[in-house]
């Protein structure tokens, strides 16, 4: 079952193995938790050799970070509603739908609690969040192209402002992730550096005056 390096075509067996490993990891992670997950169990569930897993993911932490990134990518596709506010609202609702699942909350709490002093853990966490923010920057790029945002808008800061309150409730307070939170979080993100004011001004210029 051991693979020969360099012999796999892109999109061929290597891609299938990666997909199977990440799916098996997510399934085991969500059903049984982080502590019960091992490389051996993942390899068995994915029907690949353990060496196949270790070749791409040097540790369980890296494997879990990649599996969570893939889960978020599949279940939280980057929305394209045609407006910045619509995209932010849709994105946050997707995030909330995912993190409201009890099994996902358990995993998030576990991953966040992993030793911050471990360089390997820090790199894996960075890779996970980098993957999440990389997709969300498409929202900002489209908004810049439409003239809704200035070109120097920092995508990371905008998405942080949007998602931070939801993650704070998941990780700290346990308060409900309700529609009021969505409204407040979207407003916070849009108000960042006057974004809300700029968008409102654009809407006023585009709309006919009520005074005729």
C-alpha positions in Angstrom: 0.0 0.0 0.0 3.1 2.2 0.2 3.2 4.9 -2.5 6.2 5.6 -4.7 7.1 9.3 -4.6 6.9 11.1 -7.8 4.7 8.5 -9.5 1.3 10.0 -8.8 -0.4 12.3 -11.3 -2.0 15.6 -9.9 -5.6 14.8 -9.4 -4.9 11.0 -9.4 -4.2 8.7 -6.6 -2.4 11.3 -4.5 -5.4 13.6 -4.6 -7.8 10.7 -3.8 -5.6 9.7 -0.9 -5.5 13.2 0.5 -9.3 13.5 0.2 -9.8 10.1 1.9 -7.4 10.9 4.7 -8.9 14.3 5.5 -12.5 12.9 5.4 -11.5 10.1 7.7 -9.8 12.5 10.1 -12.8 14.8 10.2 -15.1 11.9 10.8 -13.1 10.5 13.6 -12.4 13.9 15.1 -16.1 14.9 15.2 -17.4 11.5 16.4 -14.8 10.6 19.0 -12.7 13.7 19.7 -9.1 14.8 19.4 -7.7 12.7 22.1 -8.9 9.4 20.6 -7.7 10.3 17.1 -4.4 8.6 16.0 -2.5 8.5 12.7 -2.9 4.7 12.7 -6.7 4.9 13.0 -6.9 7.5 10.4 -4.8 5.5 8.0 -7.0 2.4 8.6 -10.2 4.3 8.0 -8.8 5.9 4.8 -7.4 2.6 3.6 -3.9 4.0 3.2 -0.5 3.2 4.7 0.6 5.2 7.8 3.6 6.3 5.8 1.2 7.9 3.3 -0.2 10.0 6.1 3.1 10.9 7.7 4.6 11.9 4.3 2.1 14.9 4.0 1.3 15.5 7.7 4.2 15.1 10.1 2.0 15.1 13.2 -1.6 14.7 14.4 -1.8 18.4 15.0 -1.0 19.2 11.4 -3.4 16.6 10.2 -6.2 18.0 12.3 -5.5 21.6 11.3 -5.7 20.5 7.6 -8.9 18.5 8.1 -10.6 21.3 9.9 -9.6 23.7 7.1 -11.0 21.3 4.5 -14.2 20.9 6.5 -14.7 24.7 6.7 -13.9 25.1 3.0 -16.5 22.5 2.0 -19.2 23.6 4.4 -18.5 27.3 4.3 -18.0 28.2 0.6 -17.1 31.8 0.1 -20.4 33.6 -0.8 -20.8 36.0 -3.7 -24.1 37.9 -3.2 -23.1 40.9 -5.2 -22.6 43.3 -2.2 -20.1 43.5 0.6 -22.8 43.5 3.3 -24.6 40.5 1.8 -21.3 38.6 1.5 -20.3 39.3 5.1 -23.8 38.4 6.4 -23.8 35.1 4.4 -20.3 34.2 5.5 -21.0 34.8 9.2 -24.2 32.8 9.0 -22.3 29.9 7.4 -19.6 30.1 10.2 -22.3 30.1 12.9 -24.1 27.1 11.3 -20.9 25.2 11.4 -19.6 26.1 14.9 -23.1 25.6 16.5 -22.7 21.9 16.0 -21.7 20.5 19.4 -19.1 18.2 17.9 -17.5 21.1 16.1 -17.5 23.2 19.2 -15.7 20.4 21.1 -13.0 20.2 18.5 -12.5 24.0 18.4 -12.2 24.1 22.1 -9.7 21.3 22.1 -7.5 22.8 19.3 -7.5 26.2 20.9 -6.3 24.6 24.2 -3.3 22.9 22.7 0.0 24.0 24.1 0.8 27.4 22.7 4.5 27.0 23.6 4.9 24.1 21.1 6.3 25.5 17.9 4.7 22.6 15.9 1.3 23.4 17.4 1.7 27.1 16.7 2.6 26.4 13.0 -0.4 24.1 12.6 -2.7 26.7 14.1 -1.3 29.4 11.9 -1.8 27.2 8.8 -5.5 26.6 9.8 -6.3 30.3 10.3 -4.3 31.2 7.2 -6.4 28.9 5.1 -9.6 30.3 6.5 -8.6 34.0 5.9 -7.2 33.3 2.5 -10.6 32.3 1.1 -12.4 35.2 2.8 -10.1 37.8 1.1 -12.0 37.1 -2.1 -14.9 39.0 -0.5 -12.7 42.0 0.1 -11.1 41.9 -3.4 -14.6 41.9 -5.0 -15.8 44.8 -2.8 -12.7 46.8 -3.7 -13.4 46.1 -7.4 -17.0 47.3 -6.9 -15.8 50.5 -5.2 -17.3 49.5 -1.8 -14.0 49.4 -0.1 -10.8 51.4 -0.4 -7.9 49.5 -2.0 -5.8 49.5 1.2 -8.5 47.6 3.2 -6.9 44.8 5.3 -8.9 41.7 4.6 -7.7 40.0 7.8 -8.8 42.9 10.0 -12.2 43.0 8.3 -12.9 39.3 8.7 -11.5 39.4 12.3 -14.0 42.1 13.1 -16.8 40.1 11.6 -16.1 36.7 13.1 -14.5 37.6 16.5 -17.7 38.0 18.4 -19.0 34.6 17.3 -15.8 32.8 18.3 -15.7 34.7 21.6 -19.1 33.3 22.4 -18.2 29.8 21.4 -14.9 29.9 23.3 -15.6 32.1 26.3 -19.1 33.0 27.2 -21.3 30.3 25.7 -24.0 32.9 24.8 -26.3 32.2 21.9 -25.2 32.8 18.3 -28.4 34.6 17.3 -29.6 36.9 14.6 -28.8 39.9 16.8 -25.2 38.9 17.0 -25.1 38.6 13.2 -26.5 42.1 12.8 -24.1 43.6 15.3 -21.0 41.8 13.9 -21.8 42.8 10.4 -22.2 46.4 11.5 -19.0 46.3 13.4 -17.1 45.0 10.4 -18.6 47.6 8.1 -17.9 50.4 10.5 -14.2 49.5 10.5 -12.3 52.5 9.2 -15.5 54.2 8.1 -16.5 51.4 5.7 -20.2 51.6 6.7 -20.2 55.4 6.1 -18.6 54.9 2.7 -21.1 52.2 1.7 -24.0 54.4 2.9 -22.7 57.3 0.9 -22.4 55.2 -2.2 -26.0 54.0 -1.7 -27.2 57.6 -1.3 -25.5 58.7 -4.5 -27.0 55.8 -6.4 -30.5 56.3 -5.1 -32.8 59.1 -6.3 -33.5 61.8 -3.7 -36.9 61.5 -1.9 -37.1 65.3 -2.2 -37.2 65.0 -6.0 
